[in-house]
């Protein structure tokens, strides 16, 4: 299976979990693929694990960093509030980040200002990027935007790999979401239903739906 099930310009799918170690273990048990440690985000109190889809897209599993005992505040991606491991949003890399922001605003949604982000990998390499705020639209169906600049995307450097089998999105008012997605330059299909984003992946050991 190719990555044609993925929307245009998808950078990564974000899965948040209340228990990072358990989520990573269950992912490996279901697919036969062990997610790789990504790194820590000291400013946000989180840690992540990564799995590549091949090409320039990947999966991020993010949760509270158990070693960061001094963190106070709200963790990113609603990690403090999730009760089960689930897809919470996704990121797109449209190329012209500022142009995509402007087009989204014209379509009715202000994605906010872009700011710099960074983290160190487990081997100490510094990754830097530029991105917009996540969950500006609460359903998570509208992606935040990211530009890796001169940094190599984790999709390329991550050895763990699964095949994306489906990315299914629903929203009670898809007619409000779809124009924004089109303005950004992506083609995620949104059906009518409760707000939801579900990803199915396949590995040598089986499939998993999140």
C-alpha positions in Angstrom: 0.0 0.0 0.0 1.3 3.5 -0.8 0.8 6.6 1.2 -2.0 7.8 -1.1 -4.4 7.5 1.9 -2.6 10.4 3.5 -3.7 14.0 2.8 -1.5 16.3 0.7 1.3 18.0 2.7 0.8 15.9 5.8 3.8 16.2 8.0 2.9 14.1 11.0 -0.1 12.7 13.0 -0.1 13.5 16.7 -1.2 10.8 19.1 -1.5 11.9 22.8 -1.5 9.4 25.6 -1.9 9.4 29.4 0.7 6.7 29.7 3.5 6.9 27.2 5.3 3.7 28.2 2.1 1.6 27.9 1.1 3.3 24.6 4.5 2.5 23.0 4.3 -1.1 24.3 0.8 -1.6 22.9 1.8 -0.1 19.5 4.7 -2.6 19.2 2.5 -5.5 20.3 -0.1 -4.7 17.7 2.1 -3.8 14.7 5.4 -5.6 15.4 7.1 -2.2 15.1 8.8 -0.5 18.1 8.4 3.3 18.1 11.8 5.0 18.4 12.5 7.6 21.2 12.3 11.0 19.7 13.3 13.4 22.5 12.1 15.6 25.3 10.4 19.0 25.3 11.5 20.5 28.6 9.4 23.7 28.1 6.2 21.7 27.7 6.9 18.8 30.1 6.5 16.1 27.4 8.4 13.3 25.6 7.7 11.6 22.3 8.3 8.5 20.3 8.2 8.4 16.5 7.3 6.0 13.7 7.9 6.9 10.0 5.3 6.4 7.3 8.0 6.6 4.7 8.5 9.6 2.5 8.2 12.8 4.5 5.4 11.9 6.9 5.4 10.2 10.3 3.6 9.4 13.5 4.3 11.1 16.9 3.2 9.5 20.1 3.5 12.2 22.9 2.9 12.1 26.6 4.1 13.5 29.9 7.8 13.1 30.5 8.1 11.1 33.7 11.6 12.4 34.3 10.6 16.0 34.3 9.4 16.2 37.9 9.7 20.0 38.1 7.4 20.9 35.3 4.3 23.0 36.2 1.6 24.2 33.8 -0.4 22.8 31.0 1.3 20.3 28.8 1.0 20.6 25.0 -1.6 18.7 22.9 -4.0 18.3 25.9 -1.8 15.5 27.3 -3.0 16.3 30.8 -6.6 15.8 29.9 -6.6 12.7 27.6 -8.0 9.5 29.2 -7.0 7.1 26.4 -4.4 7.0 23.6 -5.9 8.8 20.6 -5.2 10.9 17.6 -5.6 14.6 18.7 -4.5 16.5 15.6 -2.0 16.6 12.8 0.6 18.9 11.2 1.0 20.0 7.6 4.0 21.3 5.8 2.6 23.4 3.0 5.9 24.9 1.9 5.0 28.5 2.1 3.9 28.6 5.8 3.0 32.3 5.9 1.1 32.1 2.6 -0.9 29.2 3.9 -1.6 31.2 7.1 -2.9 34.0 5.0 -5.1 31.8 2.9 -6.6 30.1 6.0 -7.4 33.5 7.4 -9.2 34.5 4.2 -11.1 31.2 4.4 -12.3 32.1 7.9 -9.8 30.7 10.4 -6.9 32.5 11.9 -4.1 30.0 12.7 -2.2 32.6 14.7 1.4 33.7 14.5 4.2 31.3 13.7 6.9 30.8 16.3 10.2 28.8 16.7 10.4 25.4 18.2 13.2 23.0 19.1 14.1 19.8 20.9 17.2 17.6 21.2 17.1 14.0 20.0 18.4 11.2 22.2 21.8 11.5 20.6 22.0 15.2 21.4 21.2 16.6 18.0 19.3 19.8 18.0 16.2 19.9 15.8 14.7 23.3 15.0 11.5 24.3 13.3 8.9 27.0 12.8 5.2 26.3 13.5 1.8 27.7 14.3 -0.2 26.9 17.4 -2.0 23.6 17.6 -5.8 23.1 18.2 -6.7 26.5 17.1 -9.8 24.7 15.8 -10.8 22.5 18.8 -11.6 19.3 16.8 -8.0 18.9 15.8 -9.1 18.4 12.1 -7.4 21.6 11.0 -3.7 21.0 11.1 -1.1 23.2 12.6 1.6 24.3 10.1 5.3 23.4 10.4 8.4 24.4 8.4 11.5 22.4 9.2 13.8 24.8 7.4 17.3 23.2 7.1 16.5 20.5 9.7 15.9 17.0 8.4 12.4 15.8 9.1 12.0 12.9 11.6 10.2 11.1 8.9 13.5 10.6 7.1 15.7 9.9 10.1 13.4 7.5 11.9 14.1 3.9 11.1 10.9 2.4 12.6 8.3 2.3 9.9 4.6 1.3 9.4 2.2 1.6 6.5 -0.6 4.1 6.8 -3.8 2.3 5.8 -6.5 4.9 6.6 -6.9 8.4 8.0 -10.6 9.1 8.6 -12.0 12.5 9.6 -15.5 13.5 10.7 -17.0 16.7 11.9 -20.6 17.8 12.6 -20.1 20.7 10.1 -17.6 19.6 7.5 -18.7 22.5 5.3 -16.9 24.8 7.8 -13.7 22.8 8.0 -13.2 21.8 4.3 -12.7 25.4 2.9 -9.9 26.0 5.4 -8.2 22.7 4.5 -8.4 23.6 0.9 -7.0 27.0 1.5 -4.0 25.5 3.3 -3.4 23.3 0.3 -4.4 19.9 1.7 -7.1 17.5 0.7 -8.1 15.6 3.9 -11.7 14.3 3.3 -14.1 15.2 6.1 -17.3 13.3 6.6 -20.3 14.3 8.7 -20.3 13.0 12.3 -18.9 13.6 15.7 -15.5 15.4 15.7 -13.0 12.6 15.2 -9.7 11.7 13.5 -8.8 8.1 13.3 -5.6 6.6 11.9 -5.0 2.9 11.0 -1.5 1.7 10.4 -0.1 -1.7 9.4 3.1 -3.4 10.4 4.6 -6.9 10.0 2.8 -8.0 13.2 -0.6 -6.6 12.4 -2.7 -3.4 12.3 -3.7 -0.8 14.8 -6.4 1.9 14.8 -5.9 4.9 16.9 
